[in-house]
Amino acid sequence: MKQRLAILIPVIAIFAALAYFLRPSGYCDSAFDKYGLELPVCPDGNLRQVLAVDGRMLKRGGDGEVEVTLRARYTTGKADEALNVNVLDFSTELFLVDESNKETKLTPKDKWKKLENSKVATLILPKVHDGDYILRTKVTSKIGVETLDMKLPLYSPAKIHVLTDRPLYEPGNQVQFRALVLKATDLSPMDHRSGVWIVRSPSGEVLLEEKAPAKEWGIVSGDFPLADDAEEGSWTVLWRSGDAESSSSFTVKPFVLPRFRVDTTSEKSYYQAGESPVLSGAVLYASGAPVADAKLEITWSASGNWPPPNDWIAGEGLPKSAVSADNGQFSLTLPMVPKDLRGQVTLNAYISAIDPAGDRVQASASVLLSEDAIMVSAVTEFNDQLVENTNNRVYLRVTSPTGAPLSGAKINIKRAWASGDEGISAELDAEGVTRIQFDPGRPVNMVIPPMPVRKSLRPAPGASTLNGLQDIVSGGQAGLSDVVAAESWLGSLKSCSRWVRSGSQTANVSFRVAPTGTISSVTTYASPLNDCIASAVRKKRMPQGKDRLYSASFAIQAAELPVLNASLTTAMSTPDSLQVLLTQAADNARPCLSTSFSGSVPWALFWRTNADSKKVELSWMRDTGNERSMPAGLDRCILTSLKTLALPEPASANSIGLVRYSMSQPRTRGESLAPQATIMQGYEMRVSATMGDEELGSTTFRMLPGQVPNLRLRATPVLAQAGSVVELAFFRGPDYQGDLPKTIQWSHEGASDDIELEKKKKDWSYKLPEDAKGWYEFSAGGARALVFVRDEDELGLELTSGQKSYRPGEMAKIQIRTKIAGKGAKAAVAGECTLQWR
């Protein structure tokens, strides 16, 4: 052994000496000896390492690459430039650092690979919660140790909803806000996701910016104290997490107790077709005394797919005014709901009450109209669709039109297309939900009735309106007498409507009014419509007064006149602007066109232009293939409109061609297309509900045909108790191939594990923990199932007042106590409380 070492040591020394003496010449020996770097000139001073890390492709639970580049910077002698050299001999350590600065060491999947100037390794990030992380890279070389922290935000796509505890605050109040963050993929809560609360004042100043991670169920709460002199207006509170954010607005305004108020109620929670809704209320002083002879001004709006009759909103169909009686009460009777009511629509009333002293308060009320007395929604395992010739599991929820569940009601579901179907009977639970299983058979043609079409309340054909008359000198609006004078011109502007083919167009003219009322210096933009309006204005007068300079805007409605279209064909080059001139001439001819002819005009108009001439020669010629006769007077009408036709500039060359005309008649006023029913394939079900001997109503709901997925996973029960057993079963689709998955993964609040499946079994079970609560997810082979475990600790709420009675002007205090399982516990409380003094 000693003899071998005696031989080996001299050999190694010889090779080392050869490597040293055979190294490239012209390099710094000290840098090579100390750092192993081949530098052409020895550095002046110490080398400084510069570390660069690229980890853009990193992701949780999947392969990603991290690239590390190390360079040494140095200078030489008295040089002013910084030199760089790549360092390839170094070791690397990687760490994932969370927001609490806790380090988790990361081990690459494979060994580091050397590239030309860097090292690359495959890295799998652990499945951590969403948040702002840091990828910490530590490298060690002969130069020394260098560390670099790279921001690594890890966020899944999310949907966020932000709300405040109320919409209106006074300066000095405490603003409470809350956000709910859900996965964008399945809308399940995202616990422990990092985020930031931001509060902005109406002027845009950021007054709060603090970190606030989401807690259990994806809920994050915050608060902000308003200063006593807080800025009035609309404030914004925002919760931002990664690229996702959501905001909510609230108003800050000092509270001024109104002298009186308006209370309104609808006599019924909803109304159906054929009923006349009644909205009653009272106008009361703050003391509770009635306000007699208060004037009420009511405006209305409607929300929903069904269009109410035109005169309801824009006309006099709905009550627009009322007066309170001596006892302060009033009643608004609405017209009978039409028989063509479809679905649901809400009528919103905005009430403005004015007492005899002239004070005004605002109030609002709503009236719900519903086609049916019950509402049904359905959820299935197949994307809320039904699969033909398959036993479908369907969850139904039945409510009243207001959304209240019909707890304990009995329902019957029938196939609407099968007259002899006895239906399926079921009973609703406390939430108005029941589960049924049935085979719907093959889909049928469903006829969905159309929404009614209301006649448009458009202005009369050819009518004109004055949009505005502005005083250019003062910058304000013209005086009332001048506006009245301008509106008196509208009837004489009807002839200008020939230049409007459809809808309405705006014409603007400016003019000067002399003290005598004479109009002069009328100017406008160049167009046939504007020129027509300007020509009419020149002939008008205004009341006597001072010298004025006005700008007027008129809206001109299309006239119910035939429309003539001109199509230009040329054998050679077409003169510029000829097509425009022909179109303008066709519009000018509209008043004399035949009202009984439509289609192509059987004669074509021959045209000819000569070089260096503005004249256009015109004559009729028979159009080949059109055997119809020329309507009486049509040729003369068209030629009359072309009498003054001339090019604005001389033609550059000789040219000939044809003009072919076609006519269309306007739709008769009030005429509308008949509504068409929608026909589609699916399943139409008829649901009726009863409570004891009382018929609660019936409705129709429709479902589309679906397909069986390749693999489904069913968990039973869906609503489970802690400590109970969940039965799991696979259902293969007709196109499924291969073996079933060997494991089922369960996950709950960030924790997960695999359930090993025994061979030759069709069903498996999973025992929930004794302290289980919330959502449990089971997934395998792309299929998933959800189970919800109810919290056995019941939440209770207790309200008590500070004293039994209060006098007007006193501040009422209400104590709220929340209990869980009968014991006091901290909880968030949201609600509404109305105090009425008598």
C-alpha positions in Angstrom: 0.0 0.0 0.0 2.7 2.4 1.0 4.6 1.5 -2.2 1.5 2.4 -4.3 1.1 5.8 -2.6 4.8 6.5 -3.1 4.3 6.0 -6.9 0.8 7.8 -7.1 1.8 11.0 -5.4 4.7 11.9 -7.8 2.4 11.1 -10.7 -0.3 13.5 -9.5 2.2 16.2 -8.8 3.6 15.8 -12.4 0.1 16.2 -13.9 -0.7 19.2 -11.8 2.6 20.8 -12.8 1.9 20.1 -16.5 -1.7 21.6 -16.1 -0.2 24.7 -14.5 2.6 25.2 -17.1 0.4 24.3 -20.1 -2.4 26.8 -19.1 -3.0 29.5 -21.7 -0.4 32.2 -21.6 -1.2 35.9 -21.2 -3.6 35.4 -18.2 -3.3 36.6 -14.6 -1.6 33.9 -12.5 -2.8 35.2 -9.1 -6.5 35.2 -10.3 -6.2 31.7 -11.6 -4.5 30.4 -8.5 -6.9 32.1 -6.1 -10.3 32.0 -8.0 -9.7 29.5 -10.9 -10.6 32.4 -13.3 -8.7 33.1 -16.5 -8.4 36.9 -16.5 -6.3 38.6 -19.2 -5.3 41.3 -16.7 -5.0 41.0 -12.9 -7.8 42.7 -11.1 -7.3 45.8 -9.0 -8.9 45.0 -5.6 -11.5 42.3 -4.8 -13.9 40.6 -7.2 -17.6 41.1 -6.7 -20.1 38.5 -7.5 -23.3 39.3 -9.4 -26.0 36.6 -9.2 -29.0 36.3 -11.6 -31.8 33.8 -11.3 -34.6 33.0 -13.8 -37.5 31.0 -12.4 -40.4 32.2 -14.6 -41.5 28.7 -15.4 -41.8 27.4 -11.8 -45.2 26.1 -10.6 -46.6 24.2 -7.7 -46.8 20.4 -8.1 -45.3 20.4 -11.6 -42.0 20.5 -13.3 -40.3 23.9 -13.8 -36.9 25.1 -14.6 -34.6 27.5 -12.7 -31.5 29.0 -14.3 -28.7 30.4 -12.2 -26.0 32.7 -13.7 -23.0 33.9 -11.7 -20.7 36.6 -12.9 -17.7 38.3 -11.3 -17.2 42.0 -11.7 -13.8 43.7 -11.4 -11.7 46.6 -12.6 -8.0 47.0 -13.4 -5.4 49.6 -12.5 -6.8 53.1 -13.0 -9.3 52.0 -15.6 -12.8 53.5 -15.3 -14.6 50.6 -16.9 -16.1 47.6 -15.1 -15.2 44.1 -16.5 -17.1 40.9 -16.2 -16.3 37.2 -16.3 -18.6 34.2 -16.0 -18.1 31.9 -13.0 -19.1 28.3 -13.6 -17.5 26.6 -10.6 -20.0 27.1 -7.8 -22.5 25.2 -5.7 -26.2 26.2 -5.4 -28.8 26.0 -2.6 -32.5 26.9 -3.1 -35.1 27.9 -0.5 -38.8 28.8 -0.7 -39.5 31.6 1.8 -43.1 32.4 2.9 -44.5 35.6 4.2 -43.4 34.8 7.8 -39.8 34.4 6.5 -39.8 30.7 7.1 -37.4 28.9 4.8 -38.2 25.6 3.1 -35.2 24.0 1.4 -35.9 22.9 -2.2 -34.1 20.0 -3.8 -33.9 19.9 -7.6 -35.5 16.9 -9.4 -32.2 16.1 -11.2 -28.6 17.2 -11.0 -27.6 20.7 -12.1 -26.7 20.9 -15.8 -24.0 23.3 -17.0 -24.9 25.5 -20.0 -22.5 27.8 -21.7 -22.7 30.6 -19.1 -25.1 29.2 -16.5 -26.5 26.2 -14.7 -30.1 24.8 -15.1 -32.1 22.4 -13.0 -35.6 21.0 -12.9 -37.5 22.1 -9.8 -40.9 21.1 -8.4 -42.4 23.6 -6.0 -44.5 22.2 -3.1 -48.3 22.6 -3.0 -48.4 25.6 -0.7 -51.2 28.1 -0.1 -51.5 31.1 -2.5 -49.3 34.0 -1.4 -46.3 36.2 -2.1 -43.3 33.9 -1.8 -39.5 34.4 -2.3 -37.2 32.1 -4.1 -33.9 32.4 -2.2 -30.8 31.3 -4.1 -27.5 30.9 -2.3 -24.4 30.2 -4.3 -20.9 29.4 -3.0 -17.7 29.8 -5.1 -14.0 30.4 -4.5 -14.8 34.1 -4.5 -17.3 33.8 -1.7 -21.0 33.4 -0.8 -23.7 35.3 -2.6 -27.5 35.3 -1.9 -30.3 36.6 -4.1 -34.0 36.8 -3.2 -36.4 36.7 -6.2 -40.1 37.5 -5.7 -42.2 34.5 -6.6 -46.0 35.2 -6.4 -48.0 32.0 -6.4 -51.7 32.6 -7.1 -54.4 30.6 -8.7 -57.1 32.3 -10.7 -59.7 33.6 -8.3 -63.0 35.5 -8.1 -63.4 38.0 -5.2 -66.5 39.7 -3.8 -66.2 42.7 -1.4 -68.9 44.2 0.6 -69.3 46.7 3.5 -71.6 46.3 6.5 -73.7 49.2 5.2 -73.7 51.6 2.3 -73.8 55.0 4.2 -71.6 56.2 7.0 -71.1 59.4 8.9 -67.7 61.0 9.7 -66.3 59.3 12.8 -68.0 56.0 12.1 -66.2 52.6 11.9 -66.4 51.0 8.5 -66.5 47.2 8.5 -65.8 45.3 5.3 -65.4 41.8 4.2 -64.2 39.8 1.2 -65.0 36.3 -0.1 -62.3 34.7 -2.3 -63.2 31.7 -4.4 -61.4 29.5 -7.0 -62.2 30.7 -10.5 -62.4 27.0 -11.6 -65.1 25.6 -9.3 -66.0 28.5 -7.0 -64.8 26.7 -3.9 -63.4 28.8 -1.0 -59.7 29.6 -1.0 -58.4 29.6 2.6 -55.2 31.4 3.7 -54.8 33.3 0.5 -52.7 36.4 0.9 -54.2 39.8 0.1 -54.1 43.5 0.8 -56.9 45.9 1.9 -56.9 49.3 0.3 -59.2 52.2 1.2 -59.4 55.3 -1.0 -61.0 58.6 -0.3 -63.3 60.3 -2.9 -60.2 62.4 -4.0 -58.3 59.2 -4.7 -55.9 59.3 -1.7 -55.0 55.9 -0.3 -55.7 56.1 3.5 -55.3 52.4 4.3 -53.1 49.7 2.8 -52.5 46.7 5.0 -51.9 43.0 4.5 -54.9 40.8 5.4 -54.9 37.0 4.4 -58.1 35.1 3.9 -59.1 32.7 6.7 -61.4 29.7 6.8 -64.0 29.5 4.1 -62.0 32.1 2.1 -63.3 35.0 4.2 -61.2 38.1 5.1 -62.4 40.9 7.3 -61.2 44.4 8.0 -62.2 47.8 9.3 -61.3 51.4 9.0 -62.1 54.3 11.4 -63.4 57.4 9.7 -62.0 60.7 11.0 -64.4 63.3 12.4 -63.7 65.5 9.4 -63.6 62.7 6.9 -64.1 63.8 3.3 -67.7 63.5 2.1 -68.5 61.5 -1.1 -68.1 58.1 -2.5 -65.2 56.0 -0.9 -63.8 52.8 -2.3 -62.6 49.7 -0.4 -60.6 47.1 -2.4 -59.1 43.7 -1.6 -56.3 42.7 -4.0 -54.7 39.3 -4.2 -52.2 38.7 -6.9 -53.8 39.7 -10.2 -57.3 39.4 -8.8 -59.1 42.2 -7.1 -62.6 43.4 -6.2 -63.9 46.6 -4.8 -67.0 48.1 -3.2 -68.1 51.7 -2.7 -69.7 53.4 0.3 -70.8 56.9 0.9 -69.7 59.2 3.7 -72.2 61.9 4.5 -73.2 63.6 7.8 -76.6 62.4 8.9 -79.4 65.0 9.1 -82.6 63.7 10.6 -85.4 64.4 8.1 -88.5 66.2 9.4 -90.7 63.4 7.9 -90.5 60.1 6.1 -92.4 58.0 3.7 -93.3 54.4 4.5 -94.6 52.2 1.7 -95.7 48.6 1.5 -97.2 46.3 -1.2 -100.4 44.7 -0.1 -99.2 41.3 -1.5 -95.7 39.9 -1.8 -96.3 39.3 -5.5 -99.0 39.7 -8.2 -99.9 37.5 -11.1 -101.6 38.2 -14.5 -105.1 39.6 -14.2 -104.5 41.2 -10.7 -104.2 44.9 -10.0 -101.3 45.7 -7.7 -101.8 48.1 -4.8 -99.0 50.1 -3.2 -100.0 51.8 0.0 -98.1 54.0 2.4 -98.0 56.9 4.8 -96.2 60.2 5.2 -95.2 60.7 8.8 -93.3 63.3 10.8 -90.4 62.1 12.9 -92.6 62.3 15.9 -95.1 59.9 14.3 -97.7 62.6 13.5 -99.2 62.3 10.0 -98.3 64.7 7.2 -101.6 65.8 5.6 -101.8 67.1 2.0 -98.2 66.0 1.1 -97.7 66.0 -2.6 -96.2 62.8 -4.0 -94.3 62.6 -7.3 -93.7 59.0 -8.5 -91.4 57.8 -11.3 -91.2 54.1 -12.3 -88.7 51.7 -13.8 -88.9 48.0 -14.6 -86.3 45.2 -14.3 -86.8 41.9 -15.9 -87.0 40.2 -19.3 -90.8 40.8 -19.8 -91.5 44.3 -21.4 -94.3 46.1 -19.6 -96.8 48.0 -21.7 -95.3 51.2 -23.2 -97.6 53.5 -21.3 -96.7 52.1 -18.0 -93.3 53.6 -17.8 -93.3 56.4 -20.5 -97.1 57.2 -20.4 -99.8 57.6 -17.8 -100.4 53.9 -17.2 -98.7 53.9 -13.8 -99.7 56.5 -11.2 -97.3 59.5 -11.4 -98.7 61.6 -8.5 -100.8 61.4 -5.4 -101.7 63.5 -2.2 -101.7 62.1 1.3 -104.9 62.2 3.3 -105.5 63.8 6.6 -104.1 60.7 8.4 -101.0 60.9 6.1 -101.9 57.7 4.2 -102.0 57.2 0.5 -102.8 54.4 -1.9 -101.5 53.8 -5.4 -103.5 51.4 -7.6 -101.6 50.0 -10.6 -103.3 48.9 -13.8 -104.2 45.2 -14.2 -101.2 43.0 -15.0 -101.5 41.9 -18.7 -102.2 38.2 -19.6 -99.0 38.1 -21.6 -96.8 38.3 -18.4 -93.7 36.1 -18.7 -91.3 35.1 -15.9 -90.8 37.7 -13.3 -90.4 41.5 -13.4 -90.0 44.1 -10.6 -91.6 47.5 -10.8 -89.6 50.0 -8.9 -91.3 53.2 -7.6 -89.2 56.2 -6.7 -91.3 58.5 -4.5 -90.6 62.1 -3.8 -92.8 63.6 -1.0 -93.2 67.4 -0.5 -94.9 68.6 2.7 -96.9 71.9 2.9 -93.7 73.7 4.1 -91.9 72.7 0.9 -89.5 70.2 2.4 -88.8 67.1 0.3 -87.8 63.5 1.1 -87.1 60.5 -1.1 -88.3 56.9 -0.7 -88.6 53.9 -2.9 -90.7 50.8 -3.1 -91.1 47.8 -5.4 -93.8 45.5 -6.7 -93.0 42.0 -7.8 -95.0 40.5 -10.8 -94.7 36.8 -11.3 -96.1 34.5 -14.0 -96.2 31.5 -11.7 -96.9 31.1 -8.0 -93.9 28.8 -7.5 -90.3 28.9 -8.8 -88.2 25.8 -9.5 -84.4 25.4 -10.0 -82.7 22.1 -10.8 -79.2 20.7 -10.4 -77.9 17.4 -11.9 -74.7 15.5 -12.1 -74.5 16.3 -15.8 -73.9 20.1 -15.8 -77.5 20.7 -14.9 -78.7 18.7 -18.0 -80.6 15.4 -18.4 -79.2 12.4 -20.3 -81.7 10.4 -22.3 -82.4 6.8 -21.4 -80.4 7.2 -18.2 -81.3 7.2 -14.6 -80.6 10.8 -13.7 -80.2 12.1 -10.2 -81.9 15.6 -10.0 -81.9 18.0 -7.0 -84.9 20.4 -7.1 -85.4 23.5 -5.1 -88.9 25.0 -5.0 -89.6 28.4 -3.6 -92.2 31.1 -3.7 -91.8 33.9 -6.2 -90.0 35.9 -3.5 -87.4 33.2 -3.0 -88.8 31.8 0.3 -88.4 28.0 0.4 -91.6 26.0 0.5 -90.6 23.9 3.5 -92.5 20.7 3.9 -94.5 21.1 0.8 -95.3 18.1 -1.4 -94.6 18.4 -5.1 -95.4 16.4 -8.2 -93.2 16.4 -11.3 -94.7 15.4 -14.6 -93.4 15.2 -18.2 -95.3 18.0 -19.9 -95.3 16.2 -23.2 -96.8 13.0 -21.8 -100.5 13.5 -21.2 -100.9 10.3 -19.2 -97.8 10.7 -17.0 -98.8 10.4 -13.3 -95.6 12.1 -12.3 -93.1 11.6 -9.4 -94.1 12.8 -6.0 -91.7 14.1 -3.4 -91.5 16.1 -0.2 -89.4 19.2 0.3 -87.0 19.6 3.2 -86.6 22.7 5.3 -84.7 24.4 2.5 -87.2 23.6 -0.1 -85.0 20.9 -1.6 -85.7 17.4 -2.7 -83.9 14.7 -4.7 -85.5 12.6 -7.4 -84.2 10.0 -9.8 -85.8 9.3 -13.1 -85.2 8.4 -16.8 -86.6 11.2 -19.0 -86.5 9.2 -22.2 -85.6 10.8 -25.5 -85.7 14.6 -25.8 -88.7 16.2 -27.4 -89.3 19.5 -29.2 -90.0 22.3 -26.6 -92.0 25.3 -27.8 -91.0 28.3 -25.7 -93.5 31.1 -26.0 -92.0 34.4 -27.2 -91.9 37.6 -25.2 -94.6 40.1 -26.3 -93.5 42.8 -28.7 -94.6 46.3 -27.7 -95.3 49.0 -30.3 -92.6 51.6 -30.2 -93.5 55.0 -29.0 -91.4 56.7 -31.6 -92.0 60.3 -32.8 -94.3 60.9 -35.8 -92.6 60.3 -39.2 -90.9 63.5 -40.4 -91.3 65.2 -37.0 -88.6 67.6 -35.8 -87.6 68.5 -32.3 -85.4 71.3 -31.0 -82.5 69.7 -29.0 -81.1 73.0 -27.9 -80.7 76.7 -28.6 -77.4 78.0 -27.2 -76.4 81.7 -26.8 -72.8 81.8 -28.1 -72.1 85.2 -26.6 -73.0 84.2 -23.0 -72.3 80.5 -23.3 -75.7 79.7 -21.7 -79.1 78.8 -23.0 -81.3 81.2 -25.0 -84.1 83.0 -23.4 -87.5 81.4 -23.1 -89.2 83.7 -25.7 -86.5 82.8 -28.3 -86.8 79.1 -27.5 -90.6 79.2 -28.0 -90.1 81.1 -31.3 -87.6 78.4 -32.5 -90.0 75.6 -31.6 -92.7 77.2 -33.7 -90.5 76.6 -36.8 -90.6 72.8 -36.4 -93.7 72.3 -38.6 -92.0 74.0 -41.6 -89.0 71.7 -41.3 -90.9 68.5 -42.2 -90.0 68.8 -45.9 -86.3 68.3 -44.9 -87.1 64.8 -43.6 -86.6 63.5 -47.2 -82.9 63.6 -46.5 -83.3 61.1 -43.5 -83.7 57.5 -44.7 -84.1 55.8 -41.2 -84.1 56.7 -37.6 -83.2 60.4 -36.9 -80.4 62.7 -37.8 -79.1 65.9 -36.1 -78.8 69.2 -38.0 -76.8 72.1 -36.5 -77.1 75.7 -37.7 -75.7 79.0 -36.4 -77.2 82.4 -37.1 -77.4 86.0 -36.0 -80.5 87.7 -34.7 -80.8 91.5 -35.2 -82.5 93.7 -32.6 -85.5 93.8 -35.0 -85.8 90.0 -34.9 -84.4 89.5 -38.4 -82.2 86.4 -38.9 -79.1 86.7 -40.9 -75.6 85.1 -41.4 -77.0 81.6 -41.3 -74.1 79.1 -41.5 -74.0 75.3 -41.3 -71.9 72.2 -42.3 -72.2 71.2 -45.9 -74.8 68.5 -46.3 -78.2 68.3 -47.9 -80.0 68.0 -44.6 -78.1 70.9 -43.0 -78.6 73.1 -46.2 -82.4 72.4 -46.1 -82.6 73.4 -42.4 -80.5 76.5 -43.0 -82.7 77.5 -46.0 -85.8 77.3 -43.8 -84.2 79.2 -40.9 -83.3 82.1 -43.2 -87.0 82.8 -43.8 -87.9 83.0 -40.0 -88.0 85.8 -37.4 -87.5 86.0 -33.7 -88.8 88.4 -31.1 -87.3 91.9 -31.0 -84.5 92.5 -28.5 -80.8 92.8 -28.3 -78.3 91.6 -30.9 -77.9 87.8 -30.4 -75.7 85.0 -31.8 -77.3 81.5 -31.6 -76.4 77.9 -32.3 -79.4 75.6 -32.8 -79.6 71.8 -32.9 -82.5 70.0 -34.5 -83.4 66.3 -34.5 -85.2 65.3 -37.7 -87.1 62.0 -37.9 -87.2 59.9 -41.0 -90.3 60.4 -43.1 -92.5 57.5 -44.2 -91.6 57.9 -47.8 -90.3 55.4 -50.4 -86.6 54.9 -50.6 -84.9 55.1 -54.0 -81.4 53.4 -54.3 -79.1 54.3 -57.2 -76.5 51.8 -58.4 -73.8 53.1 -60.8 -72.3 51.0 -63.7 -69.6 52.5 -65.9 -67.9 51.3 -69.1 -64.8 53.5 -68.5 -63.6 55.6 -65.6 -66.3 57.1 -63.3 -66.2 60.8 -62.6 -65.5 61.7 -59.0 -68.5 62.4 -56.8 -71.1 61.2 -59.4 -72.3 58.4 -57.1 -72.8 60.9 -54.3 -74.7 63.3 -56.5 -77.0 60.4 -57.8 -77.7 59.3 -54.2 -78.6 62.9 -53.1 -80.9 63.3 -56.2 -82.6 60.0 -55.3 -83.3 61.3 -51.8 -84.6 64.6 -53.2 -87.1 62.6 -55.4 -88.6 60.7 -52.5 -91.8 62.9 -52.1 -92.9 62.3 -55.7 -92.1 58.5 -55.8 -94.9 56.0 -56.3 -96.2 54.4 -53.1 -97.4 51.3 -54.8 -94.2 50.1 -56.5 -91.3 48.1 -55.0 -88.3 46.3 -56.6 -86.1 47.1 -59.5 -87.1 50.0 -61.8 -87.5 48.3 -65.3 -85.7 51.2 -67.1 -82.1 52.1 -66.7 -80.8 55.7 -66.9 -78.0 56.2 -69.5 -75.5 58.8 -68.6 -72.6 60.4 -70.4 -69.9 62.9 -69.5 -67.4 64.7 -71.7 -63.8 65.7 -70.9 -63.4 69.2 -69.6 -67.2 69.6 -69.0 -69.3 69.5 -65.9 -72.5 68.6 -67.8 -74.0 65.1 -67.4 -76.2 63.9 -70.3 -79.1 61.6 -69.2 -81.7 59.5 -71.1 -83.8 56.4 -70.3 -83.2 53.0 -72.0 -84.9 49.6 -71.5 -83.1 47.4 -69.0 -82.6 43.9 -70.5 -84.4 41.1 -68.7 -86.9 43.3 -66.8 -90.4 43.0 -68.4 -92.2 45.1 -65.8 -93.7 48.4 -67.0 -92.5 51.8 -65.7 -94.8 53.1 -63.0 -96.7 56.2 -64.1 -94.8 59.3 -63.5 -91.7 57.6 -62.0 -89.4 58.4 -64.9 -90.5 62.1 -64.8 -90.1 62.2 -61.0 -86.5 60.9 -61.2 -85.5 63.1 -64.1 -86.9 66.2 -62.3 -84.7 65.5 -59.3 -81.7 65.3 -61.7 -82.6 68.5 -63.6 -79.7 70.4 -62.0 -77.3 67.6 -61.9 -73.7 68.8 -62.7 -70.3 67.7 -61.6 -68.5 70.0 -59.2 -65.4 69.9 -61.4 -65.0 69.2 -65.1 -64.6 65.6 -66.0 -61.1 64.5 -66.8 -62.1 62.1 -69.6 -65.1 61.0 -71.7 -67.2 58.3 -69.9 -70.5 56.5 -70.3 -72.5 54.2 -68.1 -75.9 53.2 -66.6 -77.8 54.0 -63.4 -80.0 51.2 -62.2 -82.7 52.1 -59.6 -84.5 50.0 -57.0 -87.4 51.1 -54.7 -88.5 50.0 -51.3 -91.6 51.1 -49.4 -91.5 52.1 -45.7 -92.9 49.9 -43.1 -96.4 51.1 -42.0 -96.3 53.0 -38.8 -97.1 50.8 -35.9 -96.4 47.7 -37.9 -94.0 45.2 -36.2 -92.8 41.8 -36.8 -94.9 39.1 -35.2 -93.1 37.5 -32.2 -91.9 34.0 -33.0 -91.8 31.1 -30.6 -88.5 29.3 -29.9 -88.3 25.6 -30.7 -85.5 23.5 -29.2 -85.0 20.0 -28.1 -85.0 19.2 -24.4 -87.3 18.2 -21.5 -90.2 20.3 -20.3 -91.4 19.4 -16.8 -94.5 20.5 -15.1 -94.2 20.9 -11.3 -97.1 21.5 -8.9 -96.9 22.0 -5.1 -99.4 21.5 -2.3 -99.3 22.1 1.4 -101.9 20.0 3.1 -105.1 20.6 1.2 -103.9 24.0 -0.2 -102.8 24.2 -3.8 -99.7 26.4 -3.8 -99.4 26.7 -7.6 -97.6 25.1 -10.5 -94.9 26.1 -13.0 -92.9 24.7 -16.0 -89.2 24.3 -16.1 -87.1 23.1 -18.9 -83.8 21.3 -19.1 -81.5 20.6 -22.0 -80.2 17.2 -23.1 -76.7 16.3 -21.9 -74.1 13.5 -22.2 -72.7 11.0 -19.8 -69.1 11.8 -19.0 -66.5 9.1 -19.4 -66.2 8.7 -15.6 -68.3 9.9 -12.7 -67.6 9.7 -9.0 -70.6 9.7 -6.7 -70.5 10.4 -2.9 -73.4 9.4 -0.6 -74.6 11.2 1.4 -73.9 14.7 0.1 -74.9 16.3 3.4 -73.0 14.3 6.0 -72.4 14.3 9.7 -69.0 14.4 11.4 -67.7 10.8 12.1 -70.1 9.3 9.5 -69.2 7.1 6.6 -69.2 8.4 3.0 -69.9 5.8 0.3 -68.0 6.3 -2.9 -68.8 4.7 -6.3 -67.5 5.1 -9.9 -69.8 5.2 -12.9 -68.3 4.6 -16.3 -69.6 6.2 -19.4 -70.2 4.3 -22.7 -66.9 5.6 -24.1 -64.8 4.8 -21.1 -61.7 2.7 -21.8 -59.1 1.2 -19.6 -59.1 0.3 -15.9 -60.6 2.3 -13.0 -58.3 4.6 -11.0 -56.4 2.8 -8.2 -56.7 5.7 -5.7 -59.2 8.4 -4.8 -57.8 11.6 -3.4 -59.6 13.5 -0.7 -58.8 17.1 0.3 -60.1 19.4 3.0 -58.8 22.9 3.9 -55.4 22.3 2.3 -54.9 18.8 3.7 -55.1 15.8 1.3 -54.4 12.1 1.1 -55.1 9.1 -1.0 -57.6 6.3 -0.5 -56.2 3.0 -1.8 -58.9 1.1 -3.7 -59.2 -2.6 -3.3 -59.4 -4.6 -6.5 -62.6 -6.3 -7.6 -64.7 -3.9 -5.6 -67.3 -1.5 -7.0 -67.9 0.6 -4.0 -65.6 2.1 -1.4 -66.1 4.1 1.8 -64.4 6.8 3.7 -65.0 7.6 7.4 -65.1 11.3 8.1 -63.1 12.5 11.2 -65.1 13.1 14.4 -64.3 16.8 14.2 -65.0 17.2 10.5 -66.8 20.2 9.2 -67.1 22.1 5.9 -66.4 20.8 2.4 -64.6 17.6 1.6 -63.6 17.0 -2.0 -63.0 13.5 -3.6 -61.4 13.2 -7.0 -60.0 10.5 -9.3 -59.4 10.2 -13.0 -60.8 13.7 -13.7 -64.0 13.0 -11.8 -64.9 14.7 -8.5 -67.5 14.7 -5.9 -68.2 17.1 -3.0 -69.5 16.3 0.5 -70.5 19.0 3.0 -70.3 18.3 6.8 -72.6 20.4 8.8 -71.4 22.2 11.9 -73.2 20.7 14.9 -72.6 23.9 16.9 -75.7 25.9 16.2 -75.4 29.7 15.9 -77.9 31.7 17.9 -78.7 35.4 18.1 -80.2 37.3 21.0 -81.4 40.9 20.8 -82.2 43.1 23.8 -82.9 46.8 24.1 -81.3 49.0 26.7 -84.7 50.0 28.1 -88.3 49.1 27.6 -89.4 52.4 26.0 -87.9 55.6 24.5 -89.1 59.1 24.1 -88.8 61.0 20.7 -85.2 62.2 20.3 -83.6 59.6 22.5 -80.9 57.3 21.2 -82.0 53.7 21.3 -79.4 51.0 22.2 -79.7 47.4 21.1 -77.5 44.7 22.5 -76.7 41.8 20.2 -75.3 38.6 21.6 -74.2 35.7 19.5 -74.1 32.1 20.8 -72.6 28.9 19.5 -73.9 25.7 21.1 -75.6 27.8 23.7 -72.5 29.6 24.8 -71.4 33.1 24.0 -69.0 33.3 21.0 -67.6 35.9 18.7 -69.4 36.1 15.3 -70.0 38.5 12.5 -73.6 40.0 12.5 -75.3 41.5 9.4 -78.9 42.6 9.3 -81.3 45.5 9.2 -83.2 47.1 12.1 -86.1 49.6 11.7 -87.2 51.7 14.7 -90.5 53.5 14.5 -91.5 55.9 17.2 -95.2 56.2 18.1 
